[in-house]
Amino acid sequence: MVKEKKTATRSAISDVVTRDYTIHLHKAIHGRSFKKRAPHAVKAIKTFAKKHMGTVDVRLDPQLNKEIWKQGVRNVPHRMRIRLSRKRNDEEDAKEKLYTYVTYVPVTSFKGLQTSIVED
């Protein structure tokens, strides 16, 4: 017998959420040639955001970009604490209803940090 699939419709209001993640960039850029490390770290953050937030449209904060590139193209930080915010797209001719905005969260230590939901 074939089980019937439930198709639940979700409202856009419940889809708007903000979470803090720690991303291990060293795994993503390990073995990458020096001149491609920082650009690949940016791509890794975008794919991480697509996977965890489920949106195709991912936008990076300029401050996050500065933090990635702060030590140069070769010396990307091993870990970063980032805030992923799924927001409603208010543009008239938008293809997607939601987009993800990624910002940098400064922390002193990564020890004991877990994924947490941020209340706005």
C-alpha positions as CSV (number, residue, x, y, z in Angstrom):
1,M,0.0,0.0,0.0
2,V,1.1,3.5,-0.7
3,K,1.0,5.9,2.1
4,E,-0.7,9.2,1.5
5,K,1.6,12.2,1.9
6,K,0.4,15.1,4.0
7,T,0.8,18.5,2.3
8,A,0.8,21.1,5.0
9,T,0.8,24.7,3.9
10,R,3.1,26.9,6.0
11,S,2.6,30.6,6.4
12,A,5.3,33.0,5.6
13,I,5.1,34.5,9.1
14,S,6.2,31.2,10.7
15,D,8.9,30.9,8.1
16,V,10.6,34.1,9.3
17,V,13.2,33.0,11.8
18,T,16.7,33.9,13.0
19,R,19.3,31.5,14.2
20,D,23.0,31.6,15.3
21,Y,25.3,29.0,13.9
22,T,29.0,28.2,14.2
23,I,30.4,27.3,10.8
24,H,33.7,25.4,10.5
25,L,35.3,27.0,7.5
26,H,38.6,25.1,7.8
27,K,36.8,22.0,6.6
28,A,35.6,23.8,3.5
29,I,38.9,25.3,2.4
30,H,41.3,22.6,3.5
31,G,43.6,21.8,0.6
32,R,42.4,24.7,-1.5
33,S,45.0,26.8,-3.2
34,F,46.0,30.0,-1.5
35,K,44.5,32.5,-3.9
36,K,41.1,30.7,-3.8
37,R,40.7,30.2,-0.1
38,A,38.6,33.4,0.8
39,P,36.4,33.2,-2.3
40,H,35.7,29.5,-1.6
41,A,34.9,30.4,2.1
42,V,32.2,32.8,0.9
43,K,30.8,30.1,-1.4
44,A,30.8,27.7,1.6
45,I,28.9,30.1,3.8
46,K,26.3,30.6,1.0
47,T,25.8,26.8,0.5
48,F,25.6,26.4,4.3
49,A,22.8,29.0,4.5
50,K,21.0,27.4,1.6
51,K,21.1,24.0,3.2
52,H,20.0,25.2,6.7
53,M,17.4,27.8,5.8
54,G,16.0,26.3,2.6
55,T,16.1,29.4,0.5
56,V,17.8,29.9,-2.8
57,D,18.3,33.6,-2.4
58,V,21.2,34.2,0.1
59,R,22.6,37.6,0.8
60,L,25.8,38.3,2.8
61,D,26.4,41.3,5.0
62,P,29.3,43.5,4.0
63,Q,30.7,43.2,7.6
64,L,30.8,39.4,7.2
65,N,32.7,39.7,4.0
66,K,35.2,42.0,5.7
67,E,35.7,39.5,8.5
68,I,36.4,36.7,6.0
69,W,38.9,38.8,4.1
70,K,40.4,40.6,7.2
71,Q,43.5,38.4,7.3
72,G,43.9,38.2,3.6
73,V,43.0,35.8,0.8
74,R,45.1,32.9,2.3
75,N,44.4,33.2,6.1
76,V,40.7,32.6,6.5
77,P,39.4,32.1,10.1
78,H,39.0,28.5,11.0
79,R,35.6,29.1,12.5
80,M,33.0,31.8,12.4
81,R,29.8,32.5,14.3
82,I,27.1,33.6,11.9
83,R,23.5,34.7,12.2
84,L,21.1,33.4,9.5
85,S,17.9,35.4,9.2
86,R,15.2,34.1,7.0
87,K,13.2,37.2,5.9
88,R,10.2,38.0,3.6
89,N,11.1,39.3,0.2
90,D,9.0,42.5,-0.3
91,E,10.1,43.3,-3.8
92,E,7.3,43.3,-6.4
93,D,9.0,41.2,-9.1
94,A,10.7,38.7,-6.7
95,K,11.0,35.1,-7.8
96,E,11.3,33.8,-4.2
97,K,9.0,34.7,-1.3
98,L,11.8,34.4,1.3
99,Y,15.5,35.2,1.4
100,T,18.3,34.5,3.9
101,Y,20.5,37.4,5.2
102,V,23.8,36.3,6.8
103,T,25.6,38.5,9.3
104,Y,28.7,38.1,11.4
105,V,28.4,37.6,15.2
106,P,31.6,38.4,17.1
107,V,32.5,35.9,19.9
108,T,35.6,35.5,22.1
109,S,35.5,31.7,22.2
110,F,33.7,29.0,20.3
111,K,33.8,26.5,23.2
112,G,30.4,25.2,24.2
113,L,28.4,27.2,21.6
114,Q,25.4,25.6,20.1
115,T,22.9,26.6,17.5
116,S,20.4,29.0,19.1
117,I,17.3,30.7,18.0
118,V,17.5,34.5,18.3
119,E,14.4,36.5,19.2
120,D,14.2,39.8,17.4
